[in-house]
Structures are given as C-alpha cells and as structure tokens.
C-alpha cells in the first residue's frame, strides 16, 4: 500500500465513500459517548443516538482535517464490526456505521 502525506483513505474510489464503524457508550445519567476505533484519538458525544452519530461524522472530518493540516499521514482502514466485537474495550458498545465522503479530502 502506498503512503501519502495528508489523507489516504482505503475506499471505493468510484463512490468516494467509506463506512467507518463507531462505538457508542452510555452510562446511567450521562450522554452518549462515541469512539471511532479506526481513528485513534477521535471521540465525540451526543444527547441522543442520532445526535451522537451525526456528531461522530463531524468529529471524523475535523480529526482528519487537523492531522492533514499538521502534515501527518492519515491511513484509515475501516474495520468490520465483527472484528471489533472481540475487543473488551467495546464489550458494552452500541454499534453504528458512519458514511464518510472521501472526496472532501482530495487534493490535500
């Protein structure tokens, strides 16, 4: 696989689309917390599941944008939820998938 400075997505290049799994967590008396397993350090939250998913999408774009502006190489391989289920960190997670338009990062 080639390494690029900036953003390097493993995606369907015809559709410019990548689907990333997100793990939602909720403790009693808290809002939903979101972890993006394929982007270390990318977190979000929301008052409802729908808010959490939408906020996760924004967090993914912001996270990648900051890394690209800092000149860092970002390589994203979308894991399958099945593979992530065995990770104890996500034992109680609610899983969702966020669709990312990778064309927003072309030319960076």
C-alpha positions as CSV (number, residue, x, y, z in Angstrom):
1,X,0.0,0.0,0.0
2,X,1.3,3.5,-0.8
3,X,1.7,6.0,1.9
4,X,0.8,9.6,1.3
5,X,1.3,12.8,3.2
6,X,-2.1,14.0,4.0
7,X,-5.2,11.8,3.9
8,X,-5.0,8.3,2.4
9,X,-8.4,6.6,2.5
10,X,-9.0,3.0,1.6
11,X,-12.3,3.5,-0.1
12,X,-14.5,2.8,-3.1
13,X,-13.0,5.4,-5.4
14,X,-16.0,5.3,-7.7
15,X,-18.3,6.4,-5.0
16,X,-15.8,8.4,-2.8
17,X,-17.4,6.7,0.1
18,X,-16.1,5.0,3.2
19,X,-18.1,3.5,6.0
20,X,-16.5,3.6,9.4
21,X,-17.8,1.8,12.5
22,X,-18.4,3.8,15.6
23,X,-18.9,2.5,19.1
24,X,-21.5,4.3,21.3
25,X,-21.4,4.0,25.1
26,X,-23.8,5.3,27.6
27,X,-23.7,5.2,31.4
28,X,-26.6,6.0,33.6
29,X,-27.2,9.8,33.9
30,X,-24.8,10.6,31.0
31,X,-25.0,11.4,27.3
32,X,-23.8,9.0,24.6
33,X,-20.0,8.9,24.2
34,X,-18.6,7.9,20.8
35,X,-15.3,6.2,19.9
36,X,-14.0,5.8,16.4
37,X,-11.9,2.7,16.7
38,X,-10.2,3.2,13.3
39,X,-9.1,6.8,14.2
40,X,-7.2,6.7,17.4
41,X,-7.9,9.9,19.4
42,X,-11.2,10.6,17.6
43,X,-14.1,10.9,20.1
44,X,-17.5,12.6,20.2
45,X,-20.7,12.6,22.1
46,X,-24.4,13.4,21.8
47,X,-27.6,13.6,23.8
48,X,-29.3,11.0,21.6
49,X,-28.1,8.2,19.4
50,X,-28.9,10.2,16.3
51,X,-27.0,13.2,17.7
52,X,-24.1,11.0,18.6
53,X,-23.9,9.6,15.1
54,X,-24.1,13.0,13.4
55,X,-21.5,14.5,15.8
56,X,-19.2,11.5,15.2
57,X,-19.3,12.2,11.4
58,X,-18.3,15.9,12.1
59,X,-15.6,14.7,14.6
60,X,-14.1,12.4,11.9
61,X,-13.9,15.2,9.4
62,X,-12.4,17.6,11.9
63,X,-9.9,15.0,13.2
64,X,-8.6,14.2,9.7
65,X,-8.5,17.8,8.7
66,X,-6.3,18.7,11.7
67,X,-4.0,15.8,11.1
68,X,-3.7,16.8,7.4
69,X,-3.0,20.5,8.3
70,X,-0.3,19.3,10.6
71,X,1.3,17.4,7.7
72,X,0.7,14.0,9.2
73,X,-0.1,10.9,7.2
74,X,-3.6,9.5,7.9
75,X,-4.3,6.0,6.9
76,X,-7.7,4.6,7.6
77,X,-8.7,1.0,7.1
78,X,-12.3,0.5,8.0
79,X,-12.6,-2.4,10.4
80,X,-15.6,-4.7,10.4
81,X,-17.8,-4.5,13.4
82,X,-17.5,-8.3,13.7
83,X,-13.7,-7.9,14.2
84,X,-14.2,-5.2,16.8
85,X,-16.7,-7.2,18.9
86,X,-13.9,-9.3,20.4
87,X,-12.2,-6.2,21.9
88,X,-13.0,-5.9,25.6
89,X,-13.0,-2.1,25.3
90,X,-16.1,-2.3,23.2
91,X,-17.9,-5.0,25.2
92,X,-21.0,-2.9,26.0
93,X,-20.9,-0.7,22.9
94,X,-23.9,0.1,20.6
95,X,-22.5,-0.1,17.1
96,X,-23.3,2.2,14.2
97,X,-21.7,2.9,10.8
98,X,-20.9,6.4,9.6
99,X,-20.6,7.1,5.9
100,X,-17.7,9.5,5.0
101,X,-17.4,11.3,1.7
102,X,-13.7,10.9,1.0
103,X,-13.8,13.4,-1.9
104,X,-13.8,16.2,0.7
105,X,-10.1,15.3,1.2
106,X,-9.0,15.1,-2.4
107,X,-6.0,17.3,-3.3
108,X,-4.8,17.5,0.3
